[in-house]
Amino acid sequence: MIYAQAGTTVEAFLIGAPEGLIPGLEWALVDPTDGSYDIPRSGGSLSNPVPDIYRVTFTAPAVADTYLIRWYSGVTVLAEIGRASCRERV
């Protein structure tokens, strides 16, 4: 699980996915207790900095909480990631 303070910048990576998923790759920030979306599915803020690694950076919601990042390709869930880098906004 990712614990993110309110308003921090979160950086998450999907590692080992095939190349060529952008466009089409999406992510969402999910509440693990009930599966609801704290940030809905989006293809925004994604990059592919090196082969087989995808990166998303976003601002955590206004409430500090524990989250999962869910990665999608179409209707397929590629991964649920419970680790990310969180840092205070400057």
C-alpha positions in Angstrom: 0.0 0.0 0.0 1.0 3.6 -0.6 0.6 6.0 2.3 0.5 9.5 0.9 0.2 12.7 2.8 -2.4 15.2 1.5 -1.1 17.2 -1.5 2.3 15.4 -1.8 3.7 14.5 -5.2 3.5 10.8 -5.9 5.7 9.1 -8.5 4.9 5.5 -9.4 6.4 3.1 -11.9 5.1 0.1 -13.9 8.1 -2.1 -14.6 8.4 -4.9 -17.1 5.3 -4.1 -19.2 5.6 -4.4 -22.9 6.6 -1.4 -25.0 4.1 0.5 -27.1 1.3 0.8 -24.5 1.1 4.6 -24.8 -1.5 5.6 -26.0 -3.8 3.1 -24.3 -2.2 2.7 -20.9 -4.2 4.1 -18.0 -3.8 4.3 -14.3 -6.0 5.0 -11.3 -5.6 5.7 -7.6 -7.7 3.2 -5.7 -8.9 3.0 -2.1 -8.0 -0.6 -1.2 -10.7 -0.8 1.5 -13.6 -0.6 -1.0 -12.1 -0.5 -4.5 -13.4 3.0 -5.2 -11.4 5.4 -7.3 -9.8 8.4 -5.5 -8.4 9.5 -8.8 -10.3 8.0 -11.7 -8.7 6.1 -14.6 -6.6 8.4 -16.8 -4.0 8.1 -19.5 -2.6 11.5 -18.4 0.8 12.3 -16.8 2.3 9.1 -18.2 5.8 8.7 -19.7 7.9 5.9 -20.9 11.4 7.0 -19.8 13.2 3.8 -20.7 12.1 0.6 -22.4 9.7 -1.5 -20.4 9.2 1.2 -17.7 6.2 3.5 -17.5 6.0 6.4 -15.0 3.2 8.5 -13.7 3.4 11.5 -11.4 0.4 13.1 -9.7 -0.7 15.0 -6.6 -2.1 13.0 -3.8 -5.8 13.7 -2.8 -6.6 16.3 -0.1 -6.9 13.5 2.5 -3.9 11.6 3.8 -4.6 7.9 3.3 -3.4 4.5 2.1 -3.9 3.8 -1.7 -3.1 1.4 -4.5 -2.2 2.3 -8.0 -4.0 0.2 -10.6 -2.6 0.0 -14.1 -4.9 -0.8 -17.1 -4.5 -1.7 -20.7 -8.0 -1.5 -22.1 -10.2 -3.6 -19.8 -7.2 -5.7 -18.5 -5.7 -4.8 -15.2 -2.0 -5.1 -15.7 -0.9 -4.6 -12.1 -1.8 -3.2 -8.7 1.1 -1.5 -7.2 1.4 -0.8 -3.5 4.8 1.0 -3.7 5.6 4.5 -4.9 7.7 7.4 -4.1 6.0 10.3 -2.3 7.6 13.6 -1.7 6.5 17.0 -0.4 5.6 19.6 -2.9 8.1 22.4 -3.2 
